């Protein structure tokens, strides 16, 4: 009967189980006394509370490097670049429609795509929360680049600005 209800658990939440709670679609957010302990409050250690809260946000978002994308001018050049990484490091080559992967960390685009030099993919535990968090820090997203899966959930989106000649995009884990 309560299909649209969301929950905000606060008891028993800690750094070790935070993400397992947040994976459940009925959980909108989590709180936990480990971030704002009685001892920290009593000591008026607001810097300590802020530090723990920031750590919780980073843990929740789980940002990690997914891969680096290199822009090539054509498929032949892309193959040559991918082969360099395959030969140097023993990565497995995987040819796709628009790119060639060398292992999982290097993607070479068959034609130039976003970013002067290529792109950097950062994966996250929750792309919607990551967009909200980064937007509050001044990051602007190009929502026209967003791609969605068959259920309508966003799976990737690019930021508007390049960093060091690279486009940056978020990828849902």
C-alpha positions as CSV (number, residue, x, y, z in Angstrom):
1,X,0.0,0.0,0.0
2,X,3.0,2.4,0.5
3,X,4.7,1.9,-2.9
4,X,5.7,5.6,-3.1
5,X,7.1,5.9,0.4
6,X,10.8,6.5,1.0
7,X,12.7,5.9,4.2
8,X,15.6,7.7,6.1
9,X,17.2,5.2,8.4
10,X,19.4,6.6,11.2
11,X,19.9,3.8,13.7
12,X,22.7,1.3,13.3
13,X,24.1,3.0,10.2
14,X,27.9,3.2,10.0
15,X,30.6,3.6,7.4
16,X,30.7,-0.2,6.8
17,X,27.0,-0.6,6.0
18,X,26.1,2.8,4.6
19,X,26.2,1.9,1.0
20,X,24.2,-1.4,1.5
21,X,21.4,0.7,2.9
22,X,21.6,3.3,0.1
23,X,21.4,0.6,-2.6
24,X,17.8,-0.1,-1.6
25,X,15.6,2.0,-3.8
26,X,13.2,2.9,-0.9
27,X,16.0,4.6,1.0
28,X,16.2,8.3,0.2
29,X,19.1,9.1,2.6
30,X,20.8,7.8,5.7
31,X,21.9,9.4,8.9
32,X,24.1,8.0,11.6
33,X,25.5,8.9,15.0
34,X,29.0,7.8,13.9
35,X,29.1,11.1,12.0
36,X,27.8,13.3,14.8
37,X,28.7,11.5,18.0
38,X,27.8,12.7,21.5
39,X,31.5,13.0,22.3
40,X,32.2,15.3,19.3
41,X,29.1,17.4,20.1
42,X,30.1,17.7,23.8
43,X,33.6,18.7,22.8
44,X,32.1,21.1,20.2
45,X,34.5,19.5,17.7
46,X,32.7,20.8,14.6
47,X,35.7,20.3,12.5
48,X,35.7,16.6,13.4
49,X,32.0,16.4,12.6
50,X,32.6,18.1,9.3
51,X,35.4,15.7,8.5
52,X,33.4,12.6,9.3
53,X,30.4,13.9,7.3
54,X,32.6,14.7,4.2
55,X,34.0,11.2,4.5
56,X,30.5,9.7,4.6
57,X,29.6,11.7,1.4
58,X,32.7,10.5,-0.4
59,X,32.0,6.9,0.7
60,X,28.4,7.2,-0.5
61,X,29.4,8.6,-3.9
62,X,32.3,6.1,-4.3
63,X,34.1,8.0,-7.0
64,X,36.7,5.9,-8.9
65,X,38.5,6.2,-12.2
66,X,36.7,4.0,-14.7
67,X,38.8,4.6,-17.8
68,X,40.7,7.1,-19.9
69,X,39.5,7.8,-23.4
70,X,41.9,8.8,-26.1
71,X,40.6,10.5,-29.3
72,X,42.0,9.1,-32.5
73,X,41.4,10.5,-35.9
74,X,40.2,7.2,-37.4
75,X,39.8,3.5,-36.8
76,X,43.3,2.6,-38.1
77,X,44.9,5.1,-35.7
78,X,42.7,3.9,-32.9
79,X,43.8,0.3,-33.5
80,X,47.5,1.3,-33.5
81,X,47.1,3.2,-30.2
82,X,45.2,0.4,-28.6
83,X,47.9,-2.1,-29.8
84,X,50.6,0.0,-28.1
85,X,48.8,-0.6,-24.7
86,X,48.1,-4.2,-25.5
87,X,51.8,-4.9,-26.4
88,X,53.2,-2.9,-23.5
89,X,51.0,-4.2,-20.7
90,X,49.4,-7.4,-22.1
91,X,45.9,-5.9,-22.0
92,X,43.2,-7.6,-23.9
93,X,42.0,-5.8,-27.0
94,X,38.2,-5.4,-27.4
95,X,36.9,-3.8,-30.6
96,X,33.5,-2.1,-30.3
97,X,31.4,0.0,-32.6
98,X,32.8,3.4,-31.7
99,X,35.9,2.6,-29.8
100,X,38.6,0.0,-29.0
101,X,39.4,-0.9,-25.4
102,X,42.8,-2.0,-24.3
103,X,42.0,-3.8,-21.1
104,X,39.3,-1.9,-19.1
105,X,41.2,1.3,-18.4
106,X,42.1,2.6,-21.8
107,X,39.4,3.4,-24.5
108,X,40.6,4.7,-27.9
109,X,37.8,6.4,-29.9
110,X,37.7,5.6,-33.6
111,X,36.7,9.2,-34.4
112,X,37.3,12.3,-32.3
113,X,34.6,12.7,-29.6
114,X,34.2,15.1,-26.7
115,X,37.3,16.6,-25.3
116,X,40.3,18.0,-27.2
117,X,42.4,15.0,-26.2
118,X,39.7,12.6,-25.1
119,X,37.7,11.9,-22.0
120,X,38.0,10.7,-18.4
121,X,35.3,8.4,-17.1
122,X,34.6,8.6,-13.3
123,X,32.3,5.9,-11.9
124,X,30.0,6.5,-9.0
125,X,27.7,4.5,-6.7
126,X,24.8,6.8,-7.5
127,X,24.9,9.1,-10.5
128,X,21.9,11.2,-9.4
129,X,23.4,11.9,-6.0
130,X,26.8,12.6,-7.7
131,X,25.2,15.1,-10.1
132,X,23.5,16.9,-7.2
133,X,26.7,16.9,-5.0
134,X,28.9,18.1,-7.8
135,X,26.4,20.7,-9.0
136,X,26.5,22.2,-5.5
137,X,30.3,22.5,-5.9
138,X,29.8,24.5,-9.2
139,X,30.1,21.7,-11.7
140,X,27.8,22.1,-14.7
141,X,26.5,19.0,-16.6
142,X,25.5,18.8,-20.2
143,X,22.3,16.9,-19.8
144,X,22.0,16.5,-23.5
145,X,24.9,14.0,-23.3
146,X,23.1,11.8,-20.7
147,X,22.5,8.2,-21.7
148,X,19.9,5.9,-20.1
149,X,19.4,2.2,-19.8
150,X,16.3,0.3,-20.8
151,X,14.6,1.1,-17.5
152,X,15.1,4.8,-17.9
153,X,17.9,5.1,-15.3
154,X,20.7,7.4,-16.2
155,X,24.0,5.5,-16.9
156,X,26.3,8.3,-18.0
157,X,26.5,12.1,-18.4
158,X,29.3,14.5,-19.4
159,X,30.3,17.7,-17.6
160,X,30.1,20.9,-19.6
161,X,33.8,22.0,-19.1
162,X,36.9,20.1,-20.0
163,X,39.8,19.5,-17.6
164,X,43.2,19.6,-19.1
165,X,41.9,19.1,-22.6
166,X,39.7,16.1,-21.5
167,X,36.0,15.9,-21.3
168,X,34.9,14.3,-18.0
169,X,31.9,12.1,-17.6
170,X,30.2,10.2,-14.8
171,X,29.3,6.5,-15.1
172,X,26.9,4.7,-12.9
173,X,28.5,1.6,-11.3
